[in-house]
Amino acid sequence: MAGDESIRLARLCEQLTAIRGVAEHRGRTAELDAAISAFRENADAGALVSAVDESLRSWGVARGLGEHRSPGGAVLPHLGGGHPVEEALVCPAGRCDRVVLEGDGSCELFAAPLRLVRL
C-alpha cells in the first residue's frame, strides 16, 4: 500500500465512529456500509478512501477526510492539489449561521431565498 494511501486509510479508520455518526444523522449508513463491505471483499483501500471522502463531502463535511485530498490524485497546473467547488445556501443577509447543503430554501425572517456561496 502506498504511503499516502496508508495515511488516508489510517485517518478513515481513526475517524470511523464519527463518520458513522454523520452517516446516521444523514440517513446514509447503507452507503457507508456498502463502501466498507466492498473494501473487505477486495481490499482496495484507495477505492474505500475515495468513496468515503466523496460521501462525507456530499453529507456536508466540506473537507472530507482532510487537507490531503486531491481528486483522482490529480494536481491542478500552477495550483497544486485541488478539490471540487463546495456549494451551500446561507442566510441572505449574512446574519446567522444557517447552512443548507441540499435542495433549496428561503429565509422567513428576511422573506428572501437563501444565498448561494461557493467554497
Residue frames as qw, qx, qy, qz and C-alpha x, y, z in Angstrom:
[[0.000, 0.891, 0.455, 0.000, 0.00, 0.00, 0.00],
 [0.380, 0.571, -0.034, 0.727, 1.37, 3.42, -0.96],
 [0.322, -0.119, -0.506, 0.791, 2.39, 5.71, 1.91],
 [0.242, -0.066, 0.007, -0.968, -0.18, 8.45, 1.23],
 [0.646, -0.222, -0.541, -0.490, -2.94, 5.88, 0.81],
 [0.581, -0.204, -0.707, 0.348, -1.91, 4.26, 4.09],
 [0.091, -0.057, -0.360, 0.927, -2.11, 7.65, 5.84],
 [0.452, -0.113, -0.210, -0.859, -5.58, 8.33, 4.41],
 [0.682, -0.223, -0.669, -0.192, -6.79, 4.84, 5.38],
 [0.419, -0.162, -0.644, 0.619, -5.48, 5.37, 8.92],
 [0.147, -0.020, 0.141, -0.979, -7.32, 8.71, 9.10],
 [0.610, -0.178, -0.448, -0.629, -10.52, 7.00, 7.98],
 [0.644, -0.195, -0.726, 0.142, -10.10, 4.18, 10.50],
 [0.256, -0.083, -0.509, 0.817, -9.39, 6.61, 13.33],
 [0.264, 0.088, 0.104, -0.955, -12.48, 8.68, 12.50],
 [0.256, -0.177, -0.859, -0.407, -14.84, 5.86, 11.54],
 [0.134, -0.503, -0.764, 0.381, -17.05, 6.24, 14.63],
 [0.079, 0.537, 0.125, -0.830, -17.55, 9.95, 13.90],
 [0.189, 0.162, -0.636, -0.731, -18.04, 9.23, 10.19],
 [0.182, -0.332, -0.920, -0.107, -20.71, 6.66, 11.05],
 [0.030, -0.559, -0.540, 0.629, -22.41, 9.28, 13.24],
 [0.176, 0.409, -0.229, -0.865, -22.58, 11.69, 10.31],
 [0.226, -0.024, -0.843, -0.487, -23.93, 8.91, 8.07],
 [0.126, -0.449, -0.857, 0.218, -26.60, 8.05, 10.64],
 [0.050, 0.544, 0.277, -0.791, -27.57, 11.70, 11.02],
 [0.273, 0.382, -0.406, -0.784, -27.97, 12.00, 7.23],
 [0.834, 0.200, 0.358, -0.369, -29.73, 8.63, 6.90],
 [0.612, 0.650, -0.419, -0.165, -26.89, 7.31, 4.72],
 [0.555, -0.496, 0.665, -0.061, -25.50, 4.36, 6.72],
 [0.890, 0.278, 0.362, 0.002, -26.24, 1.96, 3.86],
 [0.524, 0.822, -0.187, 0.125, -23.89, 3.97, 1.61],
 [0.158, -0.748, 0.616, -0.191, -21.09, 3.80, 4.19],
 [0.761, -0.198, 0.601, -0.142, -21.68, 0.11, 4.89],
 [0.851, 0.507, 0.139, 0.004, -21.57, -0.69, 1.15],
 [0.336, 0.829, -0.415, 0.168, -18.18, 1.03, 0.80],
 [0.391, -0.573, 0.684, -0.227, -16.80, -0.84, 3.81],
 [0.875, 0.077, 0.458, -0.136, -18.18, -4.19, 2.56],
 [0.733, 0.670, -0.099, 0.061, -16.58, -3.64, -0.85],
 [0.051, 0.785, -0.580, 0.213, -13.26, -2.91, 0.88],
 [0.639, -0.352, 0.648, -0.219, -13.49, -6.08, 2.96],
 [0.897, 0.316, 0.301, -0.078, -14.12, -8.12, -0.21],
 [0.760, 0.568, 0.020, 0.315, -11.36, -6.72, -2.43],
 [0.643, -0.515, -0.048, 0.565, -9.06, -4.77, -0.05],
 [0.407, 0.535, 0.219, 0.708, -8.93, -1.75, -2.39],
 [0.346, -0.547, -0.381, 0.661, -8.06, 0.92, 0.17],
 [0.107, -0.092, 0.246, 0.959, -7.91, 3.67, -2.45],
 [0.265, -0.398, -0.654, -0.587, -11.47, 2.98, -3.57],
 [0.437, -0.609, -0.627, 0.210, -12.70, 2.92, 0.03],
 [0.313, -0.419, -0.171, 0.835, -10.97, 6.16, 0.97],
 [0.021, -0.055, -0.401, -0.914, -12.25, 7.89, -2.18],
 [0.331, -0.494, -0.715, -0.367, -15.81, 6.63, -1.67],
 [0.426, -0.634, -0.521, 0.381, -15.94, 7.73, 1.97],
 [0.258, -0.267, 0.027, 0.928, -14.29, 11.05, 1.16],
 [0.142, -0.222, -0.514, -0.816, -16.89, 11.79, -1.55],
 [0.409, -0.575, -0.701, -0.107, -19.71, 10.65, 0.74],
 [0.386, -0.505, -0.383, 0.671, -18.54, 12.93, 3.54],
 [0.080, -0.115, 0.192, 0.971, -18.47, 15.90, 1.18],
 [0.289, -0.348, -0.626, -0.635, -21.97, 15.11, -0.10],
 [0.486, -0.590, -0.634, 0.121, -23.13, 14.88, 3.54],
 [0.137, -0.957, -0.102, -0.234, -21.84, 18.37, 4.26],
 [0.674, -0.592, 0.192, 0.399, -18.31, 17.72, 5.56],
 [0.426, 0.883, -0.116, -0.160, -16.57, 20.12, 3.18],
 [0.030, 0.736, -0.673, -0.073, -13.02, 18.84, 3.68],
 [0.886, 0.122, -0.420, -0.157, -13.93, 15.18, 3.51],
 [0.904, -0.276, -0.206, 0.253, -11.14, 13.17, 5.11],
 [0.534, -0.659, 0.043, 0.528, -8.76, 16.10, 5.34],
 [0.113, 0.871, -0.197, -0.435, -6.44, 18.54, 3.67],
 [0.304, -0.373, 0.767, 0.423, -4.53, 15.92, 1.67],
 [0.626, 0.492, 0.588, -0.146, -7.49, 15.41, -0.67],
 [0.105, 0.503, -0.479, -0.712, -6.80, 15.64, -4.38],
 [0.816, 0.312, 0.234, -0.427, -9.35, 14.22, -6.85],
 [0.924, 0.381, -0.004, 0.040, -8.05, 11.18, -8.65],
 [0.749, -0.333, 0.147, 0.553, -4.58, 12.05, -7.41],
 [0.470, 0.679, 0.238, 0.510, -4.55, 14.95, -9.86],
 [0.358, -0.499, -0.116, 0.780, -2.57, 18.12, -9.36],
 [0.346, 0.882, 0.319, -0.025, -4.01, 21.24, -10.93],
 [0.626, 0.376, 0.037, 0.682, -1.45, 23.11, -13.09],
 [0.176, 0.466, -0.165, 0.851, 0.11, 26.03, -11.18],
 [0.530, -0.549, 0.028, -0.646, -2.28, 25.46, -8.27],
 [0.083, -0.288, 0.889, -0.347, -1.18, 22.20, -6.68],
 [0.081, -0.285, -0.955, 0.020, -3.67, 19.63, -5.38],
 [0.312, -0.128, -0.051, -0.940, -7.25, 20.75, -5.53],
 [0.169, 0.302, 0.901, -0.260, -10.79, 19.76, -4.81],
 [0.024, 0.561, 0.648, 0.515, -14.18, 20.34, -6.40],
 [0.149, -0.334, 0.107, -0.924, -16.07, 23.50, -5.52],
 [0.121, -0.378, -0.847, 0.353, -18.33, 23.16, -2.49],
 [0.200, -0.400, -0.280, -0.849, -21.70, 24.89, -2.55],
 [0.179, -0.412, -0.779, 0.437, -24.05, 25.81, 0.26],
 [0.131, -0.709, -0.365, -0.589, -27.05, 28.05, 0.77],
 [0.380, -0.211, -0.515, 0.739, -26.72, 30.55, 3.59],
 [0.025, -0.747, -0.461, 0.479, -28.52, 33.48, 5.19],
 [0.442, 0.710, 0.330, 0.438, -29.31, 36.10, 2.52],
 [0.100, -0.960, 0.049, -0.256, -28.26, 38.89, 4.88],
 [0.580, 0.365, -0.553, 0.474, -25.25, 37.13, 6.38],
 [0.368, -0.601, 0.272, -0.655, -26.73, 37.48, 9.87],
 [0.824, -0.333, 0.360, -0.284, -26.96, 33.86, 11.03],
 [0.184, -0.474, 0.844, 0.172, -25.05, 30.58, 10.69],
 [0.808, 0.276, 0.424, -0.302, -27.78, 28.63, 8.87],
 [0.062, 0.447, -0.756, -0.474, -26.41, 26.38, 6.12],
 [0.846, 0.268, 0.320, -0.331, -28.47, 24.27, 3.72],
 [0.286, -0.440, 0.750, 0.404, -26.40, 21.73, 1.78],
 [0.158, 0.182, 0.892, 0.383, -29.04, 20.06, -0.36],
 [0.090, 0.716, 0.689, 0.065, -32.10, 21.40, -2.12],
 [0.114, 0.526, 0.091, 0.838, -33.19, 24.97, -1.77],
 [0.356, -0.556, -0.620, 0.424, -34.56, 27.17, 0.96],
 [0.037, 0.722, 0.151, 0.675, -35.70, 30.56, 1.97],
 [0.249, -0.043, -0.551, 0.796, -35.32, 32.80, 4.96],
 [0.187, -0.728, -0.651, -0.110, -38.60, 33.59, 6.68],
 [0.349, -0.662, -0.233, 0.620, -37.08, 36.47, 8.66],
 [0.098, -0.448, 0.297, 0.838, -35.89, 38.36, 5.57],
 [0.673, 0.551, 0.383, -0.311, -38.55, 36.92, 3.22],
 [0.359, 0.747, -0.478, -0.291, -35.82, 36.09, 0.71],
 [0.963, 0.156, -0.217, 0.040, -34.21, 32.99, -0.83],
 [0.721, -0.559, 0.243, 0.330, -31.05, 31.71, 0.79],
 [0.263, 0.867, -0.369, -0.209, -27.84, 32.96, -0.83],
 [0.967, 0.178, -0.043, 0.178, -25.57, 30.53, -2.74],
 [0.174, -0.854, 0.482, 0.092, -21.92, 30.53, -1.68],
 [0.916, 0.306, -0.231, 0.117, -19.09, 28.54, -3.24],
 [0.548, -0.750, 0.361, 0.087, -16.09, 27.47, -1.23]]
